[in-house]
Amino acid sequence: MSLKSSIYKMLRVWNDIDAVKKGKVGKRVGRRVAGKATGKAFKKLFK
């Protein structure tokens, strides 16, 4: 695992914890799901 990917994983966990503290978990989960769906759609489109 590269340093860059390790940093990104650490920041993602950190932001998840911050969202829990601020009570914005639903927004964060929704955005993550939307992002994954968009990524899959683009992958199929530009295959």
Sequence and secondary structure as in RCSB ss.txt:
>XXXX:A:sequence
MSLKSSIYKMLRVWNDIDAVKKGKVGKRVGRRVAGKATGKAFKKLFK
>XXXX:A:secstr
  HHHHHHHHHHHHHHHHHHHHT HHHHHHHHHHHHHHHHHHHHHT 
